[in-house]
C-alpha cells in the first residue's frame, strides 16, 4: 500500500498532455456491440492520483484504472483508456468518444440530468486547503480570498456554493493545475478532494493543511441516458466486486482505507434506468 501511495505522489503533476480529449472517435455502441468489437474505450482522469493517473511507464494507472480493467475483463474485452480533463468527461461520453466513464464522477443532481449513474463504488470528501499559517475555521474566514478549483468539478460546485458570494473562485483545467496555482501563489486556497493534502505535502512538505470539510460525495460509473444495457452491466459488476472482496482490496490498495458504506439511494440521482 505505501509503495503505491508513494508511487502516485511522485507523478501527480505529469498532466499537460491530458488537458483535452484525444483522437479516439468511438461511436455510441451497445454492450453486445462492444463485446463483438473486443475493445472497451474507458473515459478516465489522467491527472488525479490516486483515482486516475499516468504512471512513470506511460500507462494509465490508479483506482479507477484497476476497476475499469476488471469491468473490461467481466465483458471479455480489452480496455483502452482515454484520459480526460474534468470538463470533458461528460461530453466525451455523450458524443460517443468513450463507451463508459470510470472517471472520479461525483454523483450530483446536475450531472444526473446529462448522464446515467450506476450504484456508488467510491467515496470522497471535498475540503478547503490553504497554508498552515493562514487561520481558517469557517467559510467566513476566506472572504475576499482567491480560491482555485478544477472547473466543472465537484470541488467547483462545493466551494462556489459555500463561499462563492464572498470569495473569488478561479477555475483551472484540472487538479494538477489547481494545485500548482496554490503552490505558485496564484490563489490563496484550493478546493480539493481527500488526497490533495498528500499531493500538496509532496510538493512542499509541511506548508499546507486541510481547513474546512464542505461535503462527502460518492462516485458512480457514468453511462449514457436511457442505455439500460450499460447501466445494468455496470450495476451487476459493482455488486459482484463488492461481494467478492475485489472492490475492498482495490480501495485498500489505493486509498489506504476500508471499503466505505454506500447509500442505498441518493435523492434525485437514480442508480438505474427507469
Rosetta blueprint (number, residue, H / E / L):
1 X L
2 X H
3 X H
4 X H
5 X H
6 X H
7 X H
8 X H
9 X H
10 X H
11 X L
12 X L
13 X L
14 X L
15 X L
16 X H
17 X H
18 X H
19 X L
20 X L
21 X L
22 X L
23 X L
24 X L
25 X L
26 X L
27 X L
28 X L
29 X L
30 X L
31 X H
32 X H
33 X H
34 X H
35 X H
36 X H
37 X H
38 X L
39 X E
40 X E
41 X E
42 X E
43 X E
44 X E
45 X E
46 X L
47 X E
48 X E
49 X L
50 X L
51 X L
52 X E
53 X E
54 X E
55 X L
56 X L
57 X L
58 X L
59 X L
60 X E
61 X E
62 X L
63 X H
64 X H
65 X H
66 X H
67 X H
68 X H
69 X H
70 X H
71 X H
72 X H
73 X H
74 X H
75 X H
76 X L
77 X L
78 X E
79 X E
80 X E
81 X E
82 X E
83 X E
84 X E
85 X L
86 X H
87 X H
88 X H
89 X H
90 X H
91 X H
92 X H
93 X H
94 X H
95 X L
96 X L
97 X L
98 X L
99 X L
100 X E
101 X E
102 X L
103 X L
104 X L
105 X L
106 X E
107 X L
108 X L
109 X H
110 X H
111 X H
112 X H
113 X L
114 X L
115 X E
116 X E
117 X E
118 X E
119 X E
120 X E
121 X E
122 X E
123 X E
124 X E
125 X E
126 X E
127 X E
128 X E
129 X E
130 X E
131 X E
132 X L
133 X L
134 X L
135 X L
136 X L
137 X L
138 X L
139 X H
140 X H
141 X H
142 X H
143 X L
144 X L
145 X L
146 X E
147 X E
148 X E
149 X E
150 X E
151 X L
152 X L
153 X L
154 X H
155 X H
156 X H
157 X H
158 X H
159 X H
160 X H
161 X H
162 X H
163 X H
164 X L
165 X L
166 X L
167 X L
168 X E
169 X E
170 X E
171 X E
172 X E
173 X L
174 X L
175 X H
176 X H
177 X H
178 X H
179 X H
180 X H
181 X H
182 X H
183 X H
184 X L
185 X L
186 X L
187 X L
188 X L
189 X E
190 X E
191 X E
192 X E
193 X L
194 X L
195 X L
196 X H
197 X H
198 X H
199 X H
200 X H
201 X H
202 X H
203 X H
204 X L
205 X L
206 X L
207 X L
208 X E
209 X E
210 X E
211 X E
212 X E
213 X E
214 X E
215 X E
216 X E
217 X E
218 X E
219 X E
220 X E
221 X E
222 X E
223 X E
224 X E
225 X L
226 X L
227 X L
228 X H
229 X H
230 X H
231 X H
232 X H
233 X H
234 X H
235 X H
236 X H
237 X H
238 X H
239 X H
240 X H
241 X H
242 X H
243 X H
244 X H
245 X L
246 X H
247 X H
248 X H
249 X H
250 X H
251 X H
252 X H
253 X H
254 X H
255 X H
256 X L
257 X L
258 X L
259 X L
260 X L
261 X L
262 X L
263 X L
264 X L
265 X L
266 X E
267 X L
268 X L
269 X E
270 X L
271 X L
272 X L
273 X L
274 X L
